[in-house]
Amino acid sequence: MTDATNRKDGRERPSSDDETARRAMKLAKRISKQLSAMPMVLQGATLADLVAMFLVRFPMPIRAEILEAHVKTVIGMMPVRDPDKQKLTEPGSNDAKLKPPRQLN
């Protein structure tokens, strides 16, 4: 077993944060091609299932904390549409403000 596969289950462990990000972007690109053709409700349900699959590996007492950190990461990755200016603001920009989500019926 190499350093990259020194897990008990034999699956490969990324060697660095950069490698993790590269692999995540590659996987997300493959998945997004399939999801983008689906209705938003199905996209949301699929993503919820994937997040649950991720969270279940953590001990129950810290799952909410992990989910909160995950949501903050996701928000930080998204451009924000300013309704007044009708333009996208880059993630991390001073103009990007978190607004509460609207209620879905």
N, C-alpha and C positions, 0 to 999 in steps of 0.2 A: 504494500500500500504506500502510495506517495504522500507527501505532505498535503497535497490538494485533495486527497481522498482518505484522510485519516479519521473518518467518521465510522461509527459502529455499523451503520447501515450500508456503507460502501459508496454512498453517493458522493459526488465531487463537491468539495467546499471551495468557493471562490477564494483566490489568493489575496485579494485586496479590495478595498472599497471601490476603486476604479473598475476592477474586474466585475464586481457585483453590479455596479451601475451599468456597465456595458452589456452584461448578460440580461439584466432586467429590461433594458431598453429594447434589446433584440426580441425577447419573449413578448413584451408589450406590443411591439410592432406586429408580430404574427397574430396575436390575439385580437388586436384592434381591427385588423382587416375583417375578421369574422364578426365582431361585435358591431362595427359601424353599419353593417347592413341590416341590423336587427332593430326592432322598435325600442325606444328608450326604456320602457318598462322591463323588457327582457334583458337589456344591458344592465340595468340597476339590479335586477334579481341575480344575474350571473355574478356581478361584482360583489354583491352581498354574500353570496355563497363562497366566493374565493376569499373574502376577508374573514369569514367565519372559519374557513379551513386553516387560515394563517393563525388566527387568535387561539384556536383550540389547543395549540401546541404549548401555550403559556399557562402557568398556574393560574387558577381562577382569581386569586386576590389581585393580580396585576393586569388582568385583561383590559379593564377599563382604561388604565393608564397607558397601555400599549396602543389601544384604539385611539385615544386622544392624541398621542404622538403621531400616529399614522395619519389621522385626519389633518393635523397641522402640516405634515409633510406634503400631503396631497394639495392642500390649499396653497402652499408655497410654490408648488409646481405649476399652478394654473395661471394663465393671464386673466385679468379681471376686465370685464366690459363696463366702462363708465357710461351709465345711461344718459347722462347729460352731454357728454362729448361724443358718444357713439363710436368710441375707439377702444382698442384693446390696450391695456397697460401691462407691461412685462411683469412676470412674477418677481417679487422682492422690491419692486419700485415703491417709492414713497407715496405714489398716487394710488397704489393698490390697497383697498380697504375691505375688510371682511364684513359682509352684510349678512344678516340672518336669512336663512333659506325661506322661500315662500312655501306656504302650506300646499301640499298636493291633495286634491280631492279624489 
